[in-house]
Each structure stands twice: as C-alpha cells, then as structure tokens.
Amino acid sequence: MLVCHCNAVSDREIREAIQEGAHTHEAVAAACGAGACCGGCRATVESLIRLERRCPSLRPSQPAPRSAA
C-alpha cells in the first residue's frame, strides 16, 4: 500500500526501514523518504513504527510460526 504519495513510499519500505532501526518519523524519513515532504503521512508512519516495535511477530516478511504437533 502506498503510504507516502510525495515520495512514492510503500508500507513495506517503511516497515523495512523500521526493522533496520528507524524508530522515529525523522529516522524513517531519512531512511526511505516517507514523511520528508508535506507530512501528510506522518500519522501513518508513526502508527507503523508503534506496530512494528510492539508486534514484531506480525511482520509480513516473516513466516508465521509453526506449532509443534
């Protein structure tokens, strides 16, 4: 999903930046450009930061854990 229209940055790119250590909207903007122009996506970027830091097991890039049967 496109989050930052100014710089054409997707949620996947933002999540990757967060996983690599960008834990503020300023750091995300420096890493991938999201939120660096008009700031219209800043609330979404901040939500993604909170989600990624709170629930790393829900990251789309990781497979779901298998249950031991």
C-alpha positions in Angstrom: 0.0 0.0 0.0 1.3 3.4 -0.9 1.7 5.5 2.3 3.8 8.5 1.2 2.4 9.9 -2.1 5.0 12.6 -2.3 7.9 10.2 -2.5 6.0 7.0 -3.6 7.0 5.0 -0.5 5.0 1.9 0.4 4.2 0.5 3.8 6.6 -2.4 3.1 9.5 0.1 2.5 8.6 1.9 5.8 8.4 -1.4 7.7 11.9 -2.4 6.3 13.3 0.9 7.5 11.8 0.4 10.9 13.2 -3.1 11.1 16.6 -1.7 10.2 16.5 0.7 13.2 14.5 3.8 12.1 12.3 4.2 15.2 11.2 7.9 14.8 9.4 9.5 11.9 12.5 11.6 11.3 14.6 8.5 11.1 12.1 6.9 8.7 12.1 10.0 6.5 15.9 9.9 6.4 16.0 6.1 5.6 13.3 5.9 2.9 11.8 9.4 2.3 8.4 8.8 3.8 7.2 11.9 5.6 10.0 14.1 4.3 7.8 16.5 2.2 4.3 17.5 3.2 4.0 15.4 6.4 0.5 14.1 5.4 1.6 10.5 6.0 3.3 11.2 9.3 0.5 9.8 11.4 0.5 6.6 9.4 4.3 6.3 9.6 4.1 6.8 13.4 1.4 4.1 13.6 3.6 1.7 11.6 6.5 2.4 14.0 4.4 1.6 17.0 3.0 -1.6 15.4 6.4 -2.8 14.3 8.0 -2.2 17.7 5.1 -3.7 19.6 4.4 -6.8 17.5 7.5 -7.8 15.6 5.9 -11.3 15.1 3.3 -9.8 12.8 5.8 -8.5 10.3 4.7 -9.6 6.8 8.3 -10.5 5.9 8.4 -13.3 8.5 6.6 -16.6 8.1 4.0 -17.5 10.7 5.5 -19.7 13.5 4.6 -23.4 13.2 3.0 -25.1 16.1 4.7 -28.3 17.4 2.2 -31.1 17.0 
